[in-house]
């Protein structure tokens, strides 16, 4: 159990760090975007900026899911990358279909993965709300 807690906390810390780096890079892009491109130029510029920021953050989420899948493979929890990735996505998004499960001795990791997803989605939501406020000023 201690090993699962250590692995889970390490992965959460790593993926939060990656997500925050992506958020900071997106924030810098939005902050440094010339305001004259956003004001009076119609809807296209702000829509493209927010779409780009959203897809950038989605890339970071995909990296986090990929990291979890790789760890599941390395630990020998799943025999195929496809299974590991599928479970990673299902746990990360808290869907939890239940059609693929972790072995009993690794089940605690599914909770860490779900909590990780909630944290990262929350970080992204806060960033996107703040970005919309900044763009609409």
C-alpha positions, 0 to 999 in steps of 0.5 A: 500500500505504501508503494501505491501511495508513493507512486500515486503521489509522485504521478500526481505531482509530476502531472500537476507540474506539467499542467502548470507549465502548460498553463503558464505558457498559455497564460504568457501567450494570452497576456502578450497577445496584442490587445488591438487584435482582440478589440474591434476585430470581430469574433475570430481572433478571441475565438481562435485564441481561446480555442488554441489555449484549450487545445494546448491544455488538452495536449497536457491532459493527454500527456498526463493520461499517457504517463499513467498508462506507461506506468501501468505498463511498466508495473506490469498491471496491464499486458497491452498499451491499449488496455493501459491507455484505456484504463488510464483515460477511464480512471482519469476522467472518473467515468469508471465503466468497470469493464477493465479493473486494476488487480486488487494489489494495485487498486489504490492507484485508480483513486489517485488517477481519478483525483489527478484528473479532477485536479487537472480539470479544475486547474484548466477550468480556472485558467480558462475562466480567467483567460476569458475574463482577460480576453473580454476586458 
